[in-house]
Amino acid sequence: MLFHVVTLFPAMVEGALGHSILKRAQEAGLLQVRVHNLRDYTHDRHHVADDAMYGGGAGMLLKAPTFFEAVDAIRADTAQRRGQEAAQKLRVVLLAPGGRTLTQPVAEELAREEELVLLCGHYEGVDSRVEQSLATDVLSIGDYVLTGGEMPALVVVDAVARLLPGVLHDVNSARDDSFTTGLLQEPQYTRPPEYRGMRVPDVLLSGDHEAVARWRRREALLRTLRLRPDLLVLADLTPAERSLLKAMGWRPPNP
Ligand SMILES: C[S@@+](CC[C@H](N)C(=O)[O-])C[C@H]1O[C@@H](n2cnc3c(N)ncnc32)[C@H](O)[C@@H]1O
């Protein structure tokens, strides 16, 4: 999958991509990230990409033309590599606090794309014409405000990349993750078997795979009830699991 990240601060994005799983995925050719510097699409001597706001107000806004021209260049390149239709259908995602919240299902949806453009705002944000007629999607990573879209773009790249075939060594590790099943993941342990008086549950050392699977499901249910009971409303639960949760104190909105 190919990501284009359009930013005024390329080093913020590049630095984070050169490590661990994302680095290996790029080296293996499973993931490609092209970082585009907004300054390359300015036309003045000082390469200024921001300006004061019309109507007054504190802070600077990133100008629309640089984003439009950067996406024009990306589209032209896509058209050459994959044809006009792919270029026209390219999804252009503006990172903004007011956008649709990134969730696991949204990451799964984006992972089905072959190529994705991520636009990073900065300072007070981006001229609204980018949202109105350049972006196909507006995405937020949560209800809080960061200084720029670079970290949100990296969050999107990371959440999507780990869903691509081959990026994680074991395909099951993504399949069993929190949210993927509709529940949180069960508690997990590694060596040593006992630490400061805390023992790993005996069943995990038993070698009985069916008993382990049953324990994992039950613990995932109970952990979800404890930490994120809101998820249980949409989770796929058997009648026995619903009874267990109710016995443990769950009060579903529509019992
Ligand atoms: C300080 S923010 C701008 C906030 C904007 N003035 C507002 O109130 O909606 C600067 C940039 O950071 C990025 N950003 C900040 N918080 C974000 C979030 N929760 N999700 C996605 N992007 C975010 C966006 O690209 C945004 O243009």
The ligand as an SDF file (V2000), in Angstrom:
LIG
                    3D

 27 29  0  0  0  0  0  0  0  0999 V2000
   -4.2790   23.1520   16.2650 C   0  0  0  0  0  0  0  0  0  0  0  0
   -4.9920   22.0930   15.0800 S   0  0  0  0  0  0  0  0  0  0  0  0
   -6.2730   23.0900   14.4030 C   0  0  0  0  0  0  0  0  0  0  0  0
   -7.5170   23.0430   15.1990 C   0  0  0  0  0  0  0  0  0  0  0  0
   -8.6280   23.8610   14.5740 C   0  0  0  0  0  0  0  0  0  0  0  0
   -8.4000   25.2400   14.7670 N   0  0  0  0  0  0  0  0  0  0  0  0
   -9.9420   23.4600   15.2300 C   0  0  0  0  0  0  0  0  0  0  0  0
  -10.3120   24.0390   16.2240 O   0  0  0  0  0  0  0  0  0  0  0  0
  -10.5690   22.4940   14.7340 O   0  0  0  0  0  0  0  0  0  0  0  0
   -3.8300   22.0290   13.7970 C   0  0  0  0  0  0  0  0  0  0  0  0
   -3.8810   20.7860   12.9360 C   0  0  0  0  0  0  0  0  0  0  0  0
   -3.5890   19.6590   13.7210 O   0  0  0  0  0  0  0  0  0  0  0  0
   -4.2680   18.5300   13.2190 C   0  0  0  0  0  0  0  0  0  0  0  0
   -5.0320   17.9440   14.3300 N   0  0  0  0  0  0  0  0  0  0  0  0
   -5.1250   18.4240   15.5820 C   0  0  0  0  0  0  0  0  0  0  0  0
   -5.8620   17.6250   16.3610 N   0  0  0  0  0  0  0  0  0  0  0  0
   -6.2640   16.5940   15.5830 C   0  0  0  0  0  0  0  0  0  0  0  0
   -7.0490   15.4430   15.8130 C   0  0  0  0  0  0  0  0  0  0  0  0
   -7.6040   15.1890   16.9970 N   0  0  0  0  0  0  0  0  0  0  0  0
   -7.2340   14.5920   14.7950 N   0  0  0  0  0  0  0  0  0  0  0  0
   -6.7010   14.8320   13.5740 C   0  0  0  0  0  0  0  0  0  0  0  0
   -5.9550   15.9180   13.3030 N   0  0  0  0  0  0  0  0  0  0  0  0
   -5.7170   16.7870   14.2970 C   0  0  0  0  0  0  0  0  0  0  0  0
   -5.1290   18.9950   12.0540 C   0  0  0  0  0  0  0  0  0  0  0  0
   -4.4760   18.6750   10.8470 O   0  0  0  0  0  0  0  0  0  0  0  0
   -5.2030   20.4880   12.2790 C   0  0  0  0  0  0  0  0  0  0  0  0
   -5.3450   21.2120   11.0780 O   0  0  0  0  0  0  0  0  0  0  0  0
  1  2  1  0
  2  3  1  0
  2 10  1  0
  3  4  1  0
  4  5  1  0
  5  6  1  0
  5  7  1  0
  7  8  2  0
  7  9  1  0
 10 11  1  0
 11 12  1  0
 11 26  1  0
 12 13  1  0
 13 14  1  0
 13 24  1  0
 14 15  1  0
 14 23  1  0
 15 16  2  0
 16 17  1  0
 17 18  1  0
 17 23  2  0
 18 19  1  0
 18 20  2  0
 20 21  1  0
 21 22  2  0
 22 23  1  0
 24 25  1  0
 24 26  1  0
 26 27  1  0
M  CHG  2   2   1   9  -1
M  END
$$$$
